[in-house]
Amino acid sequence: MSFTLPLYHGPDFAQAQLKNAPNAEFRPAPMDGVAPEGYHATSIFPEYFKVNGTWLLAEESRMDCVPVLREGKIAVVEFRNLKAGEPVVVGRTEDGSQGIYVHANGFEEEKGEQDTFSFRQGRSRETAYSMDYDSIYELLRHEKDHGRILWVMGPACAFDHDARDAFAALVRGGYVHGLLAGNALATHDLEAGYLRTALGQDIYTQRSMPNGHYNHIDTINAVRLAGSTAAFVRSGKVKDGIIYECVNHDVPFVLVGSVRDDGPLPEVYGNVYEGQDAMRALVKEATTVICMASTLHTVATGNMTPSYRLVNGVVRPVYFYSVDVSEFAVNKLRDRGSLSVRTIVTNVQDFVVNVRKGVL
């Protein structure tokens, strides 16, 4: 079965409600990093703003930011990046009555008659995920050549031999266009490629090695001595793995640190806002995002990922998956406003292995 992107059905601006709507109101930002009173905050959905009689789509959006008129276009800007005097949209209605229209149903298909009451409508460890897997395989085959696939990964993805091997194969196969993670994922993956352990434990047998608790910091120290992760990989000391393949196939990765990091690796962002900017640079290109076993990085990525993307003048959906063995972890993202996320409750190591088998 071939994959087809759903068509986007834009608003009907000829209808009286929108045709007769006023222009959006703008007020200047009172100072750097501060929005004017009554500012409008963006959502994950396509939003249009009426400027000089024309409805303008915010082409690159994210939730909890403010729309600003820059060079004749609507830019969606984090509060911290506002400049004093910039014209910021004000108004808190979304129906066009203030020149602001949020279009939440642009990708909805016609739905048949449904029962008012039915079982198993939630997403839990008891959910049947066979169709989800098949859909992911089809989506990834399409996105490999027609989109940008961004992966968000926690360290659990690097602790297992088969999972590392499977994801490395996905990188080689062209199914990875970017990677977001923390210090731990990269450190333990490099440790595995360097010393065959993750946190001192053999990645295949799970046997703890003598003095194995040194292995991850020995790895960080060796990488820092080499000057960079890429230099360490190219030295030949790393034999395989996720970061190894990303370096050798020019796949960009962004590593954002936390207060508990040791080392860290040279590329890890210590300033979280610089890290957020680097993450968003990859998110802006992504058309499919798959998050695995990293609650904090998943929520962070979800908060900066809209439900749509403008590609060559065409509005298309952004597909967002959250995969975790914990129901709490996948539900937390929905609770934070990322309503378009598709959740899968399973062991991420099994998930990666299954995806590899499904597409390669």
CORNOR-V10400 format. One record per residue. N is the residue number from 1. RES is the residue in three letters. PHI is phi in whole degrees, -180 to 180 (none if undefined). BURIAL is I if it has 9 or more other C-alpha atoms within 8 Angstrom, else O. D_LAST is the distance of its C-alpha to the last C-alpha in Angstrom with 1 decimal. Layout:
n/res/phi/burial/d_last
N/RES/PHI/BURIAL/D_LAST
N/RES/PHI/BURIAL/D_LAST
//
This chain:
n/res/phi/burial/d_last
1/MET/none/O/16.1
2/SER/-84/O/15.9
3/PHE/-92/O/16.5
4/THR/-131/O/20.0
5/LEU/-67/O/21.6
6/PRO/-69/O/24.9
7/LEU/-76/O/28.1
8/TYR/-91/O/30.3
9/HIS/-104/O/33.9
10/GLY/-72/O/36.1
11/PRO/-63/O/39.6
12/ASP/-91/O/42.5
13/PHE/-76/O/44.8
14/ALA/-83/O/47.4
15/GLN/-66/O/48.2
16/ALA/-55/O/51.5
17/GLN/-56/O/50.2
18/LEU/-93/I/48.0
19/LYS/-62/O/50.1
20/ASN/-94/O/53.2
21/ALA/-68/I/51.5
22/PRO/-74/I/53.0
23/ASN/-67/I/51.3
24/ALA/-64/I/49.5
25/GLU/-93/I/51.9
26/PHE/-119/O/51.2
27/ARG/-132/I/52.9
28/PRO/-72/I/52.8
29/ALA/-64/I/51.2
30/PRO/-69/I/54.2
31/MET/-163/I/52.8
32/ASP/-56/I/49.7
33/GLY/78/I/47.1
34/VAL/-131/I/49.1
35/ALA/-89/I/48.7
36/PRO/-70/I/51.8
37/GLU/-61/O/53.1
38/GLY/81/O/51.4
39/TYR/-54/I/48.2
40/HIS/-96/I/45.3
41/ALA/-104/I/42.1
42/THR/-82/I/38.7
43/SER/-117/I/36.1
44/ILE/-85/I/32.4
45/PHE/-92/I/33.3
46/PRO/-59/I/34.3
47/GLU/-127/I/37.9
48/TYR/-118/I/40.5
49/PHE/-131/I/43.8
50/LYS/-84/I/46.7
51/VAL/-127/I/48.1
52/ASN/52/O/51.1
53/GLY/84/O/50.4
54/THR/-118/O/46.7
55/TRP/-82/O/43.9
56/LEU/-107/I/41.4
57/LEU/-82/I/37.9
58/ALA/-73/I/36.9
59/GLU/-74/O/33.8
60/GLU/-127/I/32.4
61/SER/-120/I/33.3
62/ARG/-161/I/33.0
63/MET/-72/I/35.0
64/ASP/62/O/38.4
65/CYS/-122/I/39.2
66/VAL/-121/I/41.9
67/PRO/-82/I/42.0
68/VAL/-130/I/43.9
69/LEU/-85/I/45.1
70/ARG/-130/O/44.1
71/GLU/53/O/44.7
72/GLY/79/O/44.9
73/LYS/-123/O/41.6
74/ILE/-88/I/40.8
75/ALA/-101/I/39.2
76/VAL/-102/I/38.0
77/VAL/-123/I/39.3
78/GLU/-65/I/39.3
79/PHE/-54/I/42.9
80/ARG/-65/O/43.0
81/ASN/-100/O/42.2
82/LEU/-69/I/45.1
83/LYS/-113/I/47.9
84/ALA/-54/I/51.5
85/GLY/90/O/52.7
86/GLU/-66/I/49.3
87/PRO/-77/I/49.5
88/VAL/-109/I/47.7
89/VAL/-68/I/47.3
90/VAL/-118/I/49.4
91/GLY/131/I/49.4
92/ARG/-123/I/47.7
93/THR/-98/I/47.5
94/GLU/-128/I/44.3
95/ASP/-102/O/45.8
96/GLY/96/I/47.1
97/SER/-67/I/50.6
98/GLN/-118/I/50.4
99/GLY/75/I/48.3
100/ILE/-127/I/45.1
101/TYR/-134/I/42.6
102/VAL/-99/I/39.5
103/HIS/-108/I/37.2
104/ALA/-87/O/35.1
105/ASN/-118/O/34.2
106/GLY/-66/I/32.8
107/PHE/-108/I/29.5
108/GLU/-71/O/30.9
109/GLU/-93/O/30.5
110/GLU/-65/O/33.4
111/LYS/-108/O/33.6
112/GLY/-76/O/35.2
113/GLU/-68/O/37.9
114/GLN/-124/O/37.0
115/ASP/-70/O/38.9
116/THR/-68/O/40.8
117/PHE/-120/O/40.0
118/SER/-159/O/36.8
119/PHE/-87/O/35.0
120/ARG/57/O/31.8
121/GLN/-91/O/31.5
122/GLY/-85/O/30.6
123/ARG/-121/I/27.3
124/SER/-145/O/27.7
125/ARG/-66/O/26.3
126/GLU/-94/O/27.4
127/THR/-68/O/25.5
128/ALA/-83/O/23.0
129/TYR/-109/O/19.6
130/SER/-57/O/17.6
131/MET/-67/O/18.0
132/ASP/-60/O/17.2
133/TYR/-61/I/13.7
134/ASP/-60/I/13.2
135/SER/-65/O/14.9
136/ILE/-65/I/12.8
137/TYR/-59/I/9.5
138/GLU/-64/I/11.8
139/LEU/-62/I/13.4
140/LEU/-65/I/10.7
141/ARG/-62/I/9.6
142/HIS/-68/I/13.4
143/GLU/-71/I/14.2
144/LYS/-53/I/11.9
145/ASP/-109/O/14.6
146/HIS/-121/O/17.4
147/GLY/-150/I/17.8
148/ARG/-134/I/17.7
149/ILE/-102/I/15.7
150/LEU/-112/I/17.9
151/TRP/-114/I/17.3
152/VAL/-118/I/20.4
153/MET/-132/I/20.2
154/GLY/-97/I/22.9
155/PRO/-63/I/23.4
156/ALA/-58/I/22.1
157/CYS/-70/I/18.6
158/ALA/-106/I/19.8
159/PHE/-81/I/21.9
160/ASP/-116/I/19.4
161/HIS/-57/I/17.8
162/ASP/-69/I/14.6
163/ALA/-68/I/14.3
164/ARG/-61/I/15.0
165/ASP/-63/I/12.6
166/ALA/-66/I/9.7
167/PHE/-70/I/11.1
168/ALA/-58/I/11.8
169/ALA/-66/I/8.2
170/LEU/-65/I/7.8
171/VAL/-63/I/11.0
172/ARG/-61/I/10.2
173/GLY/-79/O/7.4
174/GLY/88/O/10.3
175/TYR/-98/I/9.7
176/VAL/-132/I/13.0
177/HIS/-109/I/16.3
178/GLY/-176/I/18.7
179/LEU/-139/I/19.4
180/LEU/-116/I/22.6
181/ALA/-164/I/23.9
182/GLY/-109/I/27.1
183/ASN/-59/I/28.6
184/ALA/-65/I/27.4
185/LEU/-57/I/23.6
186/ALA/-68/I/23.9
187/THR/-61/I/26.7
188/HIS/-74/I/25.1
189/ASP/-68/I/21.8
190/LEU/-67/I/24.0
191/GLU/-59/I/26.2
192/ALA/-65/I/23.4
193/GLY/-73/I/22.4
194/TYR/-96/I/26.2
195/LEU/-122/O/27.8
196/ARG/68/I/25.0
197/THR/-127/I/26.4
198/ALA/-132/I/26.1
199/LEU/53/I/29.6
200/GLY/80/I/30.8
201/GLN/-112/I/28.8
202/ASP/-54/I/26.5
203/ILE/-73/I/22.9
204/TYR/-107/O/22.3
205/THR/-87/O/25.7
206/GLN/69/O/27.1
207/ARG/-80/O/30.3
208/SER/-73/O/32.4
209/MET/-89/I/33.4
210/PRO/-58/O/37.1
211/ASN/58/O/37.8
212/GLY/-63/I/34.2
213/HIS/-67/O/35.4
214/TYR/-84/O/36.0
215/ASN/-62/I/32.5
216/HIS/-71/I/31.1
217/ILE/-79/I/34.3
218/ASP/-61/O/34.5
219/THR/-65/I/31.0
220/ILE/-58/I/32.3
221/ASN/-62/I/35.4
222/ALA/-66/I/33.7
223/VAL/-66/I/31.6
224/ARG/-65/I/34.8
225/LEU/-65/O/36.5
226/ALA/-70/I/33.9
227/GLY/104/I/34.6
228/SER/-166/I/31.1
229/THR/-63/I/27.6
230/ALA/-61/O/26.4
231/ALA/-64/I/29.4
232/PHE/-65/I/28.6
233/VAL/-62/I/25.0
234/ARG/-74/O/26.3
235/SER/-72/O/29.1
236/GLY/92/O/26.7
237/LYS/-76/I/27.6
238/VAL/-101/I/24.1
239/LYS/-96/O/21.7
240/ASP/-167/O/18.3
241/GLY/119/I/17.1
242/ILE/-69/I/16.5
243/ILE/-67/I/19.6
244/TYR/-54/I/19.3
245/GLU/-71/I/16.1
246/CYS/-61/I/17.6
247/VAL/-64/I/20.7
248/ASN/-74/O/19.3
249/HIS/-115/O/17.2
250/ASP/54/O/20.1
251/VAL/-89/I/18.6
252/PRO/-69/I/21.7
253/PHE/-133/I/22.4
254/VAL/-120/I/25.6
255/LEU/-115/I/27.1
256/VAL/-113/I/30.1
257/GLY/-84/I/32.5
258/SER/-140/O/34.7
259/VAL/-67/O/38.1
260/ARG/-94/O/36.8
261/ASP/-66/I/34.8
262/ASP/-106/O/35.9
263/GLY/97/O/35.8
264/PRO/-88/I/33.8
265/LEU/-62/I/31.4
266/PRO/-57/I/32.9
267/GLU/-83/O/30.5
268/VAL/-70/I/31.2
269/TYR/-76/I/33.2
270/GLY/-87/O/36.4
271/ASN/-90/O/37.8
272/VAL/-65/I/35.9
273/TYR/-79/O/36.9
274/GLU/-65/O/35.7
275/GLY/-64/I/32.4
276/GLN/-63/I/32.3
277/ASP/-61/O/32.9
278/ALA/-67/I/30.0
279/MET/-62/I/27.7
280/ARG/-65/I/29.0
281/ALA/-60/O/28.4
282/LEU/-78/I/24.6
283/VAL/-61/I/25.0
284/LYS/-61/O/26.9
285/GLU/-94/O/23.9
286/ALA/-76/I/21.4
287/THR/-114/I/20.5
288/THR/-136/I/18.1
289/VAL/-126/I/19.0
290/ILE/-124/I/17.5
291/CYS/-106/I/20.0
292/MET/-136/I/19.7
293/ALA/55/I/22.7
294/SER/-152/I/25.1
295/THR/-59/O/27.9
296/LEU/-66/O/29.9
297/HIS/-69/I/27.1
298/THR/-66/I/25.7
299/VAL/-63/I/29.2
300/ALA/-60/O/29.9
301/THR/-68/I/26.8
302/GLY/-59/I/27.5
303/ASN/-70/I/31.1
304/MET/-112/I/30.2
305/THR/-111/I/27.6
306/PRO/-78/I/29.1
307/SER/-84/I/27.8
308/TYR/-145/I/27.6
309/ARG/-145/I/27.1
310/LEU/-95/I/29.0
311/VAL/-123/O/26.8
312/ASN/52/O/28.8
313/GLY/81/O/31.6
314/VAL/-114/O/29.5
315/VAL/-83/I/29.2
316/ARG/-132/I/25.8
317/PRO/-76/I/24.6
318/VAL/-101/I/23.0
319/TYR/-92/I/20.5
320/PHE/-132/I/21.2
321/TYR/-119/I/19.8
322/SER/-122/I/21.6
323/VAL/-120/I/20.2
324/ASP/-160/I/22.7
325/VAL/-75/I/24.2
326/SER/-100/O/27.5
327/GLU/-63/I/28.7
328/PHE/-58/O/31.2
329/ALA/-63/I/28.7
330/VAL/-74/I/26.7
331/ASN/-75/I/30.1
332/LYS/-61/I/31.7
333/LEU/-65/I/29.6
334/ARG/-61/I/30.8
335/ASP/-65/O/34.3
336/ARG/-89/O/34.2
337/GLY/110/O/33.8
338/SER/-84/I/30.1
339/LEU/-71/O/30.4
340/SER/-90/O/27.3
341/VAL/-70/I/25.0
342/ARG/-106/O/22.7
343/THR/-107/I/22.9
344/ILE/-134/I/20.9
345/VAL/-98/I/22.9
346/THR/-165/I/20.9
347/ASN/-67/I/20.2
348/VAL/-68/I/17.9
349/GLN/-65/I/16.6
350/ASP/-66/I/15.5
351/PHE/-59/I/14.1
352/VAL/-62/I/11.9
353/VAL/-62/I/10.6
354/ASN/-65/O/10.1
355/VAL/-63/I/8.3
356/ARG/-59/I/5.7
357/LYS/-63/O/5.7
358/GLY/-78/O/6.1
359/VAL/-115/O/3.8
360/LEU/-113/O/0.0
//
